[in-house]
Amino acid sequence: MAEATLAERWQQQLLPLWQQFVHAELRSSDQTRLSYSYYLADDRSQAVVFSTGRVEMAVKYIELMQEFITAGYSVYILDHRGQGQSARLHPDPHLGYVGDFQDYVSDFNQFVTEIVLPAGHLQHLLLAHSMGAAIACRYLQQHPHPFDAAIFGSPMFGLSAGKIPSTLASRLVAGYSWLRTKLKWNSQQYFPGQTMYLEKPFAGNPLTHSNTRYQWMCQLYQLYPDNQLGGVSWAWLTEAIRAMTSIQLQAVKFDVPVLLLQAAEDQIVSNRAQNNWFNQLPAPLYKQQTLLAGARHEIWMEQDSIRQQAMAAVNQFLAGLTDSITQ
């Protein structure tokens, strides 16, 4: 099983593979330093581009990237501004902050245009997780792009607020944020309950049932301490809500074949909001939704059985996509 051998594979396969990637930087339109990495397959026919979730760093995806490389894909991955190896946007390097969610979208468009497209692959697949799916969705809604299909895992199309509907919770936060702005209160502060990066025990975590992958993830943040990121700010939350509202309002115009992987036990983002978005998609659009029973938010960091279900859904979706194109 992959979980049982993860520590050994990290040393013998995954870390050496990561060291074979090209690691470089680009400057965004506002001169923010953005870190990215890529691996080119010998056959330039297929490329998969990753859009990572909040707090995530590129190397965290090396296990999944290895699977795509083995399948013949080139792989591209960007550290979003304010996280990973990219430049921080606030004097507190642990504060999850962004001035405008649109900056994420513009960065991603620049990455695709300047780094991905020049390689000349024939097909492009977009794979995104959580906040990265919100960024990817807004990008696809706004920009000309090369992508033949998108895979959204646990997409951040609404935030989980327990028993409070996510739309109501979003309105309450947005209203309070508006009041804070009017009163000129500092929005560059941690949202209540959020803190700097703290390594938390596996027990009771909302991310994964896989103790092995959870511990490996924690070890990565110890190995690469500059990648550590803490909780969100008022500003980030306000911007995220604005972006999620736009995502929902424009769902009826979405025109990219899409697979939505939904974690049944997600406590981070709202499955109801995902369902609402998916149900608004145009009827003729090639689309699939897969509910992964027992999965928490981090689908690709889950137990082997759940990851295998997710990958089976990906393979089924891609096979169906090929059939839909040839018909």
Contacts in CASP RR format, 6 or more apart in sequence:
PFRMAT RR
TARGET T0000
AUTHOR 0000-0000-0000
METHOD contacts of the structure
MODEL  1
MAEATLAERWQQQLLPLWQQFVHAELRSSDQTRLSYSYYLADDRSQAVVF
STGRVEMAVKYIELMQEFITAGYSVYILDHRGQGQSARLHPDPHLGYVGD
FQDYVSDFNQFVTEIVLPAGHLQHLLLAHSMGAAIACRYLQQHPHPFDAA
IFGSPMFGLSAGKIPSTLASRLVAGYSWLRTKLKWNSQQYFPGQTMYLEK
PFAGNPLTHSNTRYQWMCQLYQLYPDNQLGGVSWAWLTEAIRAMTSIQLQ
AVKFDVPVLLLQAAEDQIVSNRAQNNWFNQLPAPLYKQQTLLAGARHEIW
MEQDSIRQQAMAAVNQFLAGLTDSITQ
1 304 0 8 1.000
2 9 0 8 1.000
2 63 0 8 1.000
2 304 0 8 1.000
2 307 0 8 1.000
3 210 0 8 1.000
3 212 0 8 1.000
3 213 0 8 1.000
3 303 0 8 1.000
3 304 0 8 1.000
4 212 0 8 1.000
6 63 0 8 1.000
6 212 0 8 1.000
6 213 0 8 1.000
6 216 0 8 1.000
7 212 0 8 1.000
7 216 0 8 1.000
9 63 0 8 1.000
10 216 0 8 1.000
13 66 0 8 1.000
14 62 0 8 1.000
14 63 0 8 1.000
14 66 0 8 1.000
15 62 0 8 1.000
17 39 0 8 1.000
17 62 0 8 1.000
17 65 0 8 1.000
17 66 0 8 1.000
17 69 0 8 1.000
18 37 0 8 1.000
18 59 0 8 1.000
18 62 0 8 1.000
20 39 0 8 1.000
21 37 0 8 1.000
21 38 0 8 1.000
21 39 0 8 1.000
21 75 0 8 1.000
22 37 0 8 1.000
22 38 0 8 1.000
22 39 0 8 1.000
22 40 0 8 1.000
23 35 0 8 1.000
23 36 0 8 1.000
23 37 0 8 1.000
24 35 0 8 1.000
24 36 0 8 1.000
24 37 0 8 1.000
25 33 0 8 1.000
25 34 0 8 1.000
25 35 0 8 1.000
25 36 0 8 1.000
26 34 0 8 1.000
26 36 0 8 1.000
26 110 0 8 1.000
26 111 0 8 1.000
26 114 0 8 1.000
26 115 0 8 1.000
27 33 0 8 1.000
27 34 0 8 1.000
28 34 0 8 1.000
28 81 0 8 1.000
28 103 0 8 1.000
28 106 0 8 1.000
28 107 0 8 1.000
28 110 0 8 1.000
29 106 0 8 1.000
29 110 0 8 1.000
30 103 0 8 1.000
32 81 0 8 1.000
32 86 0 8 1.000
32 87 0 8 1.000
32 89 0 8 1.000
32 103 0 8 1.000
32 107 0 8 1.000
33 86 0 8 1.000
33 87 0 8 1.000
34 78 0 8 1.000
34 79 0 8 1.000
34 80 0 8 1.000
34 81 0 8 1.000
34 86 0 8 1.000
34 87 0 8 1.000
34 107 0 8 1.000
34 110 0 8 1.000
34 111 0 8 1.000
35 58 0 8 1.000
35 78 0 8 1.000
35 79 0 8 1.000
35 84 0 8 1.000
35 85 0 8 1.000
35 86 0 8 1.000
36 58 0 8 1.000
36 76 0 8 1.000
36 77 0 8 1.000
36 78 0 8 1.000
36 79 0 8 1.000
36 111 0 8 1.000
36 115 0 8 1.000
37 58 0 8 1.000
37 76 0 8 1.000
37 77 0 8 1.000
38 74 0 8 1.000
38 75 0 8 1.000
38 76 0 8 1.000
38 77 0 8 1.000
38 115 0 8 1.000
38 116 0 8 1.000
39 65 0 8 1.000
39 69 0 8 1.000
39 74 0 8 1.000
39 75 0 8 1.000
40 74 0 8 1.000
40 119 0 8 1.000
41 69 0 8 1.000
41 72 0 8 1.000
41 73 0 8 1.000
41 74 0 8 1.000
43 72 0 8 1.000
44 74 0 8 1.000
44 119 0 8 1.000
44 120 0 8 1.000
44 121 0 8 1.000
44 122 0 8 1.000
45 121 0 8 1.000
45 122 0 8 1.000
45 123 0 8 1.000
46 72 0 8 1.000
46 73 0 8 1.000
46 74 0 8 1.000
46 121 0 8 1.000
46 122 0 8 1.000
46 123 0 8 1.000
46 124 0 8 1.000
46 125 0 8 1.000
47 73 0 8 1.000
47 74 0 8 1.000
47 75 0 8 1.000
47 76 0 8 1.000
47 116 0 8 1.000
47 119 0 8 1.000
47 121 0 8 1.000
47 123 0 8 1.000
47 124 0 8 1.000
47 125 0 8 1.000
48 68 0 8 1.000
48 73 0 8 1.000
48 74 0 8 1.000
48 75 0 8 1.000
48 76 0 8 1.000
48 124 0 8 1.000
48 125 0 8 1.000
48 126 0 8 1.000
48 127 0 8 1.000
49 76 0 8 1.000
49 77 0 8 1.000
49 112 0 8 1.000
49 116 0 8 1.000
49 124 0 8 1.000
49 125 0 8 1.000
49 126 0 8 1.000
49 127 0 8 1.000
49 147 0 8 1.000
50 58 0 8 1.000
50 61 0 8 1.000
50 65 0 8 1.000
50 75 0 8 1.000
50 76 0 8 1.000
50 77 0 8 1.000
50 78 0 8 1.000
50 127 0 8 1.000
50 128 0 8 1.000
51 78 0 8 1.000
51 80 0 8 1.000
51 108 0 8 1.000
51 126 0 8 1.000
51 127 0 8 1.000
51 128 0 8 1.000
51 129 0 8 1.000
51 132 0 8 1.000
51 133 0 8 1.000
51 135 0 8 1.000
51 136 0 8 1.000
51 139 0 8 1.000
52 58 0 8 1.000
52 60 0 8 1.000
52 61 0 8 1.000
52 77 0 8 1.000
52 78 0 8 1.000
52 79 0 8 1.000
52 80 0 8 1.000
52 128 0 8 1.000
52 129 0 8 1.000
52 131 0 8 1.000
52 132 0 8 1.000
53 80 0 8 1.000
53 128 0 8 1.000
53 129 0 8 1.000
53 130 0 8 1.000
53 131 0 8 1.000
53 132 0 8 1.000
53 133 0 8 1.000
53 156 0 8 1.000
54 83 0 8 1.000
54 96 0 8 1.000
54 130 0 8 1.000
54 131 0 8 1.000
54 132 0 8 1.000
54 156 0 8 1.000
54 229 0 8 1.000
54 232 0 8 1.000
55 83 0 8 1.000
55 96 0 8 1.000
55 229 0 8 1.000
55 230 0 8 1.000
55 231 0 8 1.000
56 83 0 8 1.000
56 84 0 8 1.000
56 129 0 8 1.000
57 79 0 8 1.000
57 83 0 8 1.000
57 84 0 8 1.000
57 85 0 8 1.000
57 220 0 8 1.000
57 221 0 8 1.000
57 224 0 8 1.000
57 227 0 8 1.000
58 77 0 8 1.000
58 78 0 8 1.000
58 79 0 8 1.000
58 84 0 8 1.000
58 85 0 8 1.000
59 220 0 8 1.000
59 224 0 8 1.000
59 227 0 8 1.000
60 217 0 8 1.000
60 220 0 8 1.000
60 301 0 8 1.000
61 77 0 8 1.000
61 300 0 8 1.000
63 300 0 8 1.000
64 300 0 8 1.000
65 75 0 8 1.000
65 77 0 8 1.000
67 311 0 8 1.000
68 75 0 8 1.000
69 75 0 8 1.000
73 125 0 8 1.000
74 119 0 8 1.000
74 121 0 8 1.000
76 111 0 8 1.000
76 115 0 8 1.000
76 116 0 8 1.000
78 86 0 8 1.000
78 107 0 8 1.000
78 108 0 8 1.000
78 111 0 8 1.000
79 85 0 8 1.000
79 86 0 8 1.000
80 86 0 8 1.000
80 104 0 8 1.000
80 107 0 8 1.000
80 108 0 8 1.000
80 131 0 8 1.000
80 132 0 8 1.000
80 135 0 8 1.000
81 87 0 8 1.000
81 89 0 8 1.000
81 98 0 8 1.000
81 103 0 8 1.000
81 104 0 8 1.000
81 107 0 8 1.000
82 88 0 8 1.000
82 89 0 8 1.000
82 96 0 8 1.000
82 97 0 8 1.000
82 98 0 8 1.000
82 229 0 8 1.000
83 96 0 8 1.000
83 227 0 8 1.000
83 229 0 8 1.000
84 226 0 8 1.000
84 227 0 8 1.000
84 229 0 8 1.000
85 224 0 8 1.000
85 226 0 8 1.000
85 227 0 8 1.000
89 97 0 8 1.000
89 98 0 8 1.000
89 99 0 8 1.000
90 96 0 8 1.000
90 97 0 8 1.000
90 188 0 8 1.000
90 233 0 8 1.000
92 196 0 8 1.000
93 226 0 8 1.000
93 228 0 8 1.000
93 229 0 8 1.000
94 196 0 8 1.000
94 197 0 8 1.000
94 228 0 8 1.000
94 229 0 8 1.000
94 230 0 8 1.000
94 231 0 8 1.000
95 188 0 8 1.000
95 189 0 8 1.000
95 190 0 8 1.000
95 196 0 8 1.000
95 230 0 8 1.000
95 231 0 8 1.000
95 233 0 8 1.000
96 229 0 8 1.000
96 230 0 8 1.000
96 231 0 8 1.000
96 232 0 8 1.000
96 233 0 8 1.000
96 236 0 8 1.000
97 188 0 8 1.000
97 232 0 8 1.000
97 233 0 8 1.000
97 235 0 8 1.000
97 236 0 8 1.000
98 104 0 8 1.000
98 235 0 8 1.000
98 236 0 8 1.000
98 239 0 8 1.000
99 235 0 8 1.000
99 236 0 8 1.000
99 239 0 8 1.000
100 239 0 8 1.000
101 134 0 8 1.000
101 135 0 8 1.000
101 138 0 8 1.000
101 239 0 8 1.000
101 240 0 8 1.000
101 242 0 8 1.000
101 243 0 8 1.000
102 138 0 8 1.000
102 243 0 8 1.000
104 132 0 8 1.000
104 135 0 8 1.000
104 138 0 8 1.000
105 135 0 8 1.000
105 138 0 8 1.000
105 139 0 8 1.000
105 142 0 8 1.000
105 143 0 8 1.000
108 135 0 8 1.000
108 136 0 8 1.000
108 139 0 8 1.000
109 139 0 8 1.000
109 142 0 8 1.000
109 143 0 8 1.000
112 139 0 8 1.000
112 145 0 8 1.000
112 146 0 8 1.000
116 124 0 8 1.000
116 146 0 8 1.000
117 146 0 8 1.000
121 146 0 8 1.000
123 148 0 8 1.000
124 145 0 8 1.000
124 146 0 8 1.000
124 147 0 8 1.000
124 148 0 8 1.000
125 147 0 8 1.000
125 148 0 8 1.000
125 149 0 8 1.000
125 150 0 8 1.000
125 151 0 8 1.000
125 318 0 8 1.000
126 136 0 8 1.000
126 140 0 8 1.000
126 147 0 8 1.000
126 149 0 8 1.000
126 150 0 8 1.000
126 151 0 8 1.000
126 256 0 8 1.000
127 150 0 8 1.000
127 151 0 8 1.000
128 135 0 8 1.000
128 136 0 8 1.000
128 137 0 8 1.000
128 150 0 8 1.000
128 151 0 8 1.000
128 152 0 8 1.000
128 153 0 8 1.000
128 155 0 8 1.000
129 152 0 8 1.000
129 153 0 8 1.000
129 154 0 8 1.000
129 155 0 8 1.000
129 298 0 8 1.000
129 299 0 8 1.000
129 300 0 8 1.000
130 153 0 8 1.000
130 154 0 8 1.000
130 155 0 8 1.000
130 156 0 8 1.000
130 268 0 8 1.000
130 269 0 8 1.000
130 297 0 8 1.000
131 156 0 8 1.000
131 240 0 8 1.000
132 155 0 8 1.000
132 156 0 8 1.000
133 152 0 8 1.000
133 153 0 8 1.000
133 154 0 8 1.000
133 155 0 8 1.000
133 156 0 8 1.000
133 157 0 8 1.000
134 155 0 8 1.000
134 156 0 8 1.000
134 157 0 8 1.000
134 240 0 8 1.000
134 243 0 8 1.000
134 244 0 8 1.000
134 247 0 8 1.000
135 243 0 8 1.000
136 150 0 8 1.000
136 152 0 8 1.000
137 150 0 8 1.000
137 152 0 8 1.000
137 155 0 8 1.000
137 157 0 8 1.000
137 247 0 8 1.000
137 254 0 8 1.000
138 243 0 8 1.000
138 246 0 8 1.000
138 247 0 8 1.000
139 145 0 8 1.000
140 147 0 8 1.000
140 150 0 8 1.000
140 254 0 8 1.000
140 256 0 8 1.000
141 246 0 8 1.000
141 247 0 8 1.000
141 250 0 8 1.000
141 253 0 8 1.000
141 254 0 8 1.000
145 256 0 8 1.000
147 256 0 8 1.000
148 257 0 8 1.000
148 321 0 8 1.000
149 256 0 8 1.000
149 257 0 8 1.000
149 258 0 8 1.000
149 259 0 8 1.000
149 317 0 8 1.000
149 318 0 8 1.000
149 321 0 8 1.000
150 256 0 8 1.000
150 257 0 8 1.000
150 258 0 8 1.000
150 259 0 8 1.000
151 258 0 8 1.000
151 259 0 8 1.000
151 261 0 8 1.000
151 314 0 8 1.000
151 317 0 8 1.000
152 258 0 8 1.000
152 259 0 8 1.000
152 260 0 8 1.000
152 261 0 8 1.000
153 260 0 8 1.000
153 261 0 8 1.000
153 262 0 8 1.000
153 263 0 8 1.000
153 299 0 8 1.000
154 261 0 8 1.000
154 262 0 8 1.000
154 263 0 8 1.000
154 266 0 8 1.000
154 268 0 8 1.000
154 269 0 8 1.000
154 297 0 8 1.000
154 298 0 8 1.000
154 299 0 8 1.000
155 260 0 8 1.000
155 269 0 8 1.000
155 274 0 8 1.000
155 277 0 8 1.000
156 240 0 8 1.000
156 244 0 8 1.000
156 268 0 8 1.000
156 269 0 8 1.000
157 244 0 8 1.000
157 247 0 8 1.000
157 248 0 8 1.000
157 269 0 8 1.000
157 270 0 8 1.000
157 273 0 8 1.000
157 274 0 8 1.000
157 276 0 8 1.000
157 277 0 8 1.000
158 166 0 8 1.000
158 170 0 8 1.000
158 244 0 8 1.000
158 269 0 8 1.000
158 270 0 8 1.000
158 273 0 8 1.000
158 274 0 8 1.000
159 166 0 8 1.000
159 169 0 8 1.000
159 170 0 8 1.000
159 240 0 8 1.000
159 241 0 8 1.000
159 244 0 8 1.000
159 268 0 8 1.000
159 269 0 8 1.000
159 270 0 8 1.000
159 273 0 8 1.000
160 166 0 8 1.000
160 266 0 8 1.000
160 267 0 8 1.000
160 268 0 8 1.000
160 269 0 8 1.000
160 270 0 8 1.000
161 168 0 8 1.000
161 169 0 8 1.000
161 270 0 8 1.000
162 267 0 8 1.000
165 272 0 8 1.000
166 270 0 8 1.000
166 272 0 8 1.000
166 273 0 8 1.000
167 273 0 8 1.000
170 241 0 8 1.000
170 244 0 8 1.000
170 245 0 8 1.000
173 237 0 8 1.000
173 238 0 8 1.000
173 241 0 8 1.000
174 238 0 8 1.000
174 241 0 8 1.000
174 242 0 8 1.000
177 187 0 8 1.000
177 234 0 8 1.000
177 237 0 8 1.000
177 238 0 8 1.000
177 241 0 8 1.000
180 187 0 8 1.000
180 234 0 8 1.000
181 187 0 8 1.000
186 234 0 8 1.000
187 233 0 8 1.000
187 234 0 8 1.000
187 235 0 8 1.000
187 238 0 8 1.000
188 233 0 8 1.000
188 234 0 8 1.000
188 235 0 8 1.000
189 233 0 8 1.000
189 234 0 8 1.000
190 231 0 8 1.000
190 232 0 8 1.000
190 233 0 8 1.000
191 231 0 8 1.000
191 232 0 8 1.000
191 233 0 8 1.000
191 234 0 8 1.000
191 236 0 8 1.000
191 237 0 8 1.000
194 230 0 8 1.000
194 231 0 8 1.000
194 232 0 8 1.000
194 233 0 8 1.000
195 230 0 8 1.000
195 231 0 8 1.000
196 230 0 8 1.000
196 231 0 8 1.000
197 221 0 8 1.000
197 228 0 8 1.000
197 229 0 8 1.000
197 230 0 8 1.000
197 231 0 8 1.000
198 230 0 8 1.000
199 218 0 8 1.000
199 221 0 8 1.000
199 222 0 8 1.000
202 211 0 8 1.000
202 214 0 8 1.000
202 215 0 8 1.000
205 214 0 8 1.000
205 296 0 8 1.000
206 267 0 8 1.000
206 268 0 8 1.000
206 296 0 8 1.000
206 297 0 8 1.000
207 214 0 8 1.000
207 268 0 8 1.000
207 296 0 8 1.000
207 297 0 8 1.000
207 298 0 8 1.000
207 301 0 8 1.000
208 214 0 8 1.000
208 296 0 8 1.000
208 297 0 8 1.000
208 298 0 8 1.000
208 301 0 8 1.000
208 302 0 8 1.000
208 303 0 8 1.000
209 294 0 8 1.000
209 295 0 8 1.000
209 296 0 8 1.000
209 302 0 8 1.000
209 303 0 8 1.000
209 306 0 8 1.000
210 301 0 8 1.000
210 302 0 8 1.000
210 303 0 8 1.000
210 304 0 8 1.000
213 298 0 8 1.000
213 301 0 8 1.000
213 302 0 8 1.000
214 301 0 8 1.000
217 301 0 8 1.000
220 227 0 8 1.000
221 227 0 8 1.000
221 228 0 8 1.000
232 240 0 8 1.000
244 273 0 8 1.000
247 277 0 8 1.000
248 273 0 8 1.000
248 276 0 8 1.000
248 277 0 8 1.000
248 280 0 8 1.000
251 276 0 8 1.000
251 277 0 8 1.000
251 278 0 8 1.000
251 280 0 8 1.000
251 281 0 8 1.000
252 280 0 8 1.000
252 281 0 8 1.000
252 282 0 8 1.000
253 282 0 8 1.000
254 281 0 8 1.000
254 282 0 8 1.000
254 285 0 8 1.000
255 282 0 8 1.000
255 285 0 8 1.000
256 285 0 8 1.000
257 285 0 8 1.000
257 286 0 8 1.000
257 287 0 8 1.000
257 321 0 8 1.000
257 324 0 8 1.000
258 281 0 8 1.000
258 285 0 8 1.000
258 286 0 8 1.000
258 287 0 8 1.000
258 288 0 8 1.000
259 287 0 8 1.000
259 288 0 8 1.000
259 289 0 8 1.000
259 290 0 8 1.000
259 313 0 8 1.000
259 314 0 8 1.000
259 317 0 8 1.000
260 274 0 8 1.000
260 278 0 8 1.000
260 287 0 8 1.000
260 288 0 8 1.000
260 289 0 8 1.000
260 290 0 8 1.000
261 290 0 8 1.000
261 292 0 8 1.000
261 299 0 8 1.000
261 310 0 8 1.000
261 313 0 8 1.000
261 314 0 8 1.000
262 271 0 8 1.000
262 274 0 8 1.000
262 289 0 8 1.000
262 290 0 8 1.000
262 291 0 8 1.000
262 292 0 8 1.000
263 271 0 8 1.000
263 292 0 8 1.000
263 294 0 8 1.000
263 295 0 8 1.000
263 296 0 8 1.000
263 297 0 8 1.000
263 298 0 8 1.000
263 299 0 8 1.000
264 271 0 8 1.000
264 291 0 8 1.000
264 292 0 8 1.000
264 293 0 8 1.000
264 294 0 8 1.000
264 295 0 8 1.000
265 294 0 8 1.000
265 295 0 8 1.000
265 296 0 8 1.000
266 295 0 8 1.000
266 296 0 8 1.000
266 297 0 8 1.000
267 296 0 8 1.000
267 297 0 8 1.000
268 297 0 8 1.000
269 297 0 8 1.000
275 289 0 8 1.000
278 287 0 8 1.000
278 289 0 8 1.000
281 287 0 8 1.000
286 320 0 8 1.000
286 321 0 8 1.000
286 324 0 8 1.000
288 313 0 8 1.000
288 316 0 8 1.000
288 317 0 8 1.000
290 309 0 8 1.000
290 310 0 8 1.000
290 313 0 8 1.000
292 299 0 8 1.000
292 302 0 8 1.000
292 306 0 8 1.000
292 309 0 8 1.000
292 310 0 8 1.000
292 313 0 8 1.000
294 306 0 8 1.000
295 302 0 8 1.000
295 306 0 8 1.000
295 310 0 8 1.000
296 302 0 8 1.000
299 306 0 8 1.000
299 307 0 8 1.000
299 310 0 8 1.000
300 307 0 8 1.000
300 310 0 8 1.000
302 310 0 8 1.000
END
